[in-house]
Amino acid sequence: MRTFIISNIAPIVSNPISGIFIARRLQHYKSFGVDFDAISLGQNDSKMVTAIKKLLRRISYEPLEKIEGVKFKPVLIHRNLHTVLMNKISQSYFVEIAERFTRAIEQSFDLREYDLIHAHGMYSVPAGLIAKILAEKYGKPFVVTLHGSDVNILMPRRREIYVSILESASATIFVSKALLEKAKSLGFSGKNAVVIPNGYDETIFKPMDKEAVRKELGIHREGYKYVGFVGNLIPIKRADKLGDIFHLIVKEIPETFFIIVGDGPLRKKIEKETKGLNIIFTGRLPQKDVAKYMSAMDVMVLPSRNEGWPCVILEAQACGTCVIGSSNGGIPEAIGFEKYVVQEGDKFEERFGKRVVEVLREGYDMNRLMERAKGFTWVKVVERETELYEQIIQAFRRD
């Protein structure tokens, strides 16, 4: 079986773990009899766009062609200021960009050689639309996987074209039931929908002795509780409220050490608001180091305003760490325990901090968390994904 993978989300020089959940699944494809070529979509920016991004402190796109042994061939088109503006306001321009990418792909690949096309993401660079155009042109089935913001943020702006793409796919995969329901509320029928969450790497995220790993990391404090956050420091993660939540926690449990793993535009704001607390900012880290900090935590917090399927929850649970999250998006599904979910609403930060304090005082069953996480390893996820491939290809051939 040969599959052509088109990804909106792939590793870049400034953020090697971007789209790591695409690379991780592809690592297991060979063991399931799937041969593949993977491309990452990106744009060569004009000097003007580059200058504006630098001014706004936006990450520049410098593709990595290999990550964790998985190769991505970058496919790039030129982007100037006019392109940026038109893509934001014009649906027809969205189609034009897809067609430009399609022509670029055809220069490097013979699409007749593949059994199936699989697109990950429907963002400003429209992987799903590119897959649809190629599938129709070469008579191939195609699959689209939606990961979160493509539905929660962008689909409402391009409802008609998104629905058309999702309906015409052989299968549309959503990483959570909540994301599927959001798409259905925007006009998608759901008739070809499948829910397959992202997974985690059990060789990296596994239990470690908390005291020992704290000493290894140089953050050991006798008698302290440890609370952390892992993710991008951006508003959708509600990172702007981490300072409030941390202060509420330390008011009740003064001997608390805080860990923030990740980076983003809100970092300076958070550093200012948490000055005086026992806290460490690690920046972005390789996954093996993320696993150590997760293991060092007693509780990891995820108060996000929206999420598709947050892999960090399963990763933390696999390390034996309790995750407390908001009730938004796929967070409750990923956590799997109602008592660790804080409902959105009035005085959210206050109620969230209170729940963290209660869990720190009461404790939790680490073994139960780790046992649940075992159902979401990449092997199990890829097994479901490749079974779907087989069904689609066989049905397509019969037709």
Buried (B, 14 or more C-beta within 10 A) or exposed (E): BEBBBBBBBBBBEEBBBBBBBBBBBBBBBEEBEBEBBBBBBBBEBBEEBBEBBEEEEEEEBEBBEEBBEBBBBBBBBEBBEEBBEBBEEEEEBBBBBBEBBBEBBEEEBEBEEBBBBBBBBBBBBBBBBBBBBBBEEBEBBBBBBBBBBBBBEBBEEBBEBBBBBBBBBBBBBBBBBBBBBBBEEBBBEBEBBBBBBBBBBBEBBBBBEBEEBBEBBEBBEEEBBBBBBBBBBBBBBBBBBBBBBBBBBBEBBEEBBBBBBBBBBBBEBBBEBBEEBBBBBBEBBEBEBBBBBBBBBBBBBBBBBBBBBBBBBBBBBBBBBBBBBBBBBBBBBBBBBEEBBBEEEEEBBEBBBBBBBEBBEEEBEBEBBBEBBEEBBBEBBBBBBBEBBBEBBEEBEEE
